[in-house]
């Protein structure tokens, strides 16, 4: 499991609400020199989230992989260019707090493999507020851990609990589709769940 699996789960949840999420091309190979050509728009979010009958947004995707001994999403993992993109789109949308999102997936060891256990699709403004709270305690990232009672000496337990309380409404659930395939779906009270009905939903083949 890796970041691309978090992106697939995010797309599943968005499509369940009628959105058409697209992953812009990260780069192409030059047919002559075979070098990878990177698009000039550095920091562009991972997903462009379109809705045929409602609002659109952008979404940056990150993973926290406990199998690689990561227990936090570190501030530095979101680059200045990515932050600038998310800030600008959120403001330009005219719906500050609903124009840009951060999707965070928790990957845990599962025997000899790994599994994606949790995903949150969080409004960018909410995430920045949580970052500020953790930064005020001198932390370099926000703790994403399944053990709420595991304390670090310099981080109060309430800080972990408060982060989870704020993130809870943005948690998406894993479920089984009608055809038996695994999928992900967001709660009815998620801010992106209030999309308009569409005549045809976006289809894709990826599974998580």
C-alpha positions in Angstrom: 0.0 0.0 0.0 1.2 3.5 -0.8 0.0 7.0 -1.6 -1.6 5.9 -4.9 -3.9 3.6 -2.9 -5.0 6.5 -0.7 -5.8 8.4 -4.0 -7.9 5.5 -5.2 -9.9 5.3 -2.0 -10.4 9.1 -2.2 -11.7 8.8 -5.7 -14.1 6.0 -4.7 -15.6 8.2 -1.9 -15.9 11.2 -4.2 -17.5 9.2 -7.0 -20.0 7.8 -4.5 -21.3 11.4 -4.3 -21.4 12.1 -8.0 -18.0 13.8 -8.3 -15.7 13.2 -11.3 -12.2 13.2 -9.8 -9.2 13.4 -12.2 -5.5 13.0 -11.5 -3.6 15.4 -13.7 -0.6 14.0 -15.5 2.6 14.2 -13.4 4.8 14.0 -16.4 5.2 12.5 -19.9 8.1 10.9 -21.7 9.6 12.7 -24.6 9.3 10.4 -27.7 12.7 11.5 -28.9 15.0 11.7 -25.9 12.8 9.5 -23.6 13.4 12.0 -20.7 10.5 12.6 -18.3 9.0 16.1 -18.9 7.4 17.6 -15.8 4.5 20.0 -16.3 5.4 23.6 -15.4 2.7 23.9 -12.7 4.7 22.8 -9.7 2.7 22.0 -6.6 -0.5 21.3 -8.5 -2.9 19.2 -6.3 -3.2 15.5 -7.0 -6.9 15.5 -7.8 -9.1 17.9 -9.7 -12.6 17.2 -8.3 -15.3 18.1 -10.7 -19.1 17.9 -10.3 -21.4 18.1 -13.3 -24.1 19.8 -11.4 -22.4 21.3 -8.4 -19.2 22.7 -6.9 -15.7 21.7 -7.8 -12.6 21.5 -5.7 -9.0 20.4 -5.6 -7.5 17.7 -3.3 -3.9 17.0 -2.2 -3.3 13.3 -1.2 -0.8 12.1 1.5 -0.2 8.9 3.3 1.1 8.1 6.8 2.7 4.7 6.6 3.2 3.0 10.0 5.0 0.1 8.2 7.7 2.6 7.4 7.7 3.8 11.0 5.8 7.0 10.3 3.3 8.1 12.9 2.6 11.6 11.8 2.0 13.7 8.7 4.9 16.1 8.9 4.5 19.8 7.9 7.4 19.5 5.4 5.6 16.8 3.5 3.2 19.5 2.1 5.5 21.6 0.1 5.3 25.4 -0.1 4.1 25.2 -3.7 1.4 22.7 -2.7 0.3 25.0 0.1 0.2 28.0 -2.2 -2.0 26.1 -4.6 -4.4 25.0 -1.9 -4.6 28.5 -0.4 -5.1 30.2 -3.7 -7.8 27.8 -4.9 -9.6 27.8 -1.6 -9.7 31.6 -1.6 -10.6 32.0 -5.3 -13.4 29.5 -5.1 -15.4 32.0 -3.0 -16.3 29.1 -0.7 -13.3 29.3 1.7 -13.0 26.1 3.5 -14.8 24.1 0.8 -12.6 24.8 -2.3 -9.5 22.8 -1.3 -9.1 19.5 0.6 -6.3 17.3 2.0 -6.8 13.5 1.9 -4.8 11.6 4.5 -4.6 7.8 4.5 -3.3 5.7 7.3 -1.4 2.6 6.2 -0.8 -0.1 8.8 1.2 -3.4 8.8 -1.0 -6.5 8.2 1.1 -9.6 8.5 3.8 -9.5 5.8 1.8 -6.9 3.9 0.2 -3.5 4.6 -3.4 -2.4 4.6 -5.1 1.0 4.2 -7.2 1.3 7.4 -8.4 4.9 7.5 -8.8 7.8 5.2 -9.8 11.4 6.0 -10.8 14.0 3.4 -10.2 17.2 5.3 -11.0 20.8 4.4 -7.7 22.6 3.9 -8.6 25.4 6.4 -9.4 22.8 9.1 -6.1 21.1 8.5 -4.1 24.3 8.8 -5.8 25.1 12.1 -4.8 21.6 13.4 -1.3 22.2 12.2 -1.1 25.5 14.2 -2.2 23.7 17.4 0.5 21.0 17.0 3.1 23.6 16.0 2.4 25.6 19.1 3.7 22.6 21.1 6.9 22.6 19.0 5.9 19.6 16.9 7.0 19.0 13.3 3.9 17.2 12.3 0.4 16.1 13.2 0.2 12.8 14.9 -1.9 10.2 13.1 -1.9 7.1 15.3 -4.5 4.4 16.0 -3.4 4.4 19.7 -4.9 7.6 21.3 -3.4 6.8 24.7 0.2 6.6 23.5 1.7 9.8 24.8 4.9 11.6 24.0 6.4 13.5 26.9 6.1 16.8 25.2 2.6 16.3 23.6 -0.5 16.4 25.9 -2.9 13.5 25.4 -5.7 16.1 24.8 -3.9 17.3 21.7 -4.2 13.8 20.1 -7.8 13.6 21.2 -8.7 17.0 19.9 -7.2 16.3 16.5 -9.2 13.1 16.3 -12.4 14.9 17.3 -11.9 17.5 14.6 -11.0 14.9 12.0 -13.9 12.5 12.8 -16.5 14.1 10.6 -14.1 13.9 7.6 -13.4 10.2 8.0 -14.6 8.0 5.1 -15.8 4.5 5.6 -14.7 1.3 3.8 -17.6 -0.8 2.5 -18.5 -3.5 0.0 -20.1 -2.4 -3.3 -23.2 -4.1 -4.7 -21.1 -6.1 -7.1 -18.9 -7.3 -4.3 -15.9 -5.1 -4.9 -14.4 -3.0 -2.0 -15.1 0.7 -2.0 -15.1 3.8 0.2 -17.9 6.2 1.0 -18.2 9.4 3.0 -20.7 10.2 5.7 -23.8 12.2 5.0 -22.5 15.1 7.1 -19.2 15.4 5.2 -19.1 18.9 3.5 -18.5 17.2 0.1 -21.5 14.9 0.6 -24.0 17.7 -0.3 -23.5 17.4 -4.0 -26.3 17.5 -6.5 -27.6 14.3 -8.0 -26.2 13.4 -11.5 -27.6 11.4 -14.3 -24.4 9.4 -14.8 -21.7 8.7 -12.3 -18.1 8.6 -13.1 -16.8 5.0 -13.5 -13.4 3.6 -12.9 -11.7 0.2 -12.4 -9.3 0.6 -9.5 -9.8 -1.3 -6.4 -8.3 -0.9 -2.9 
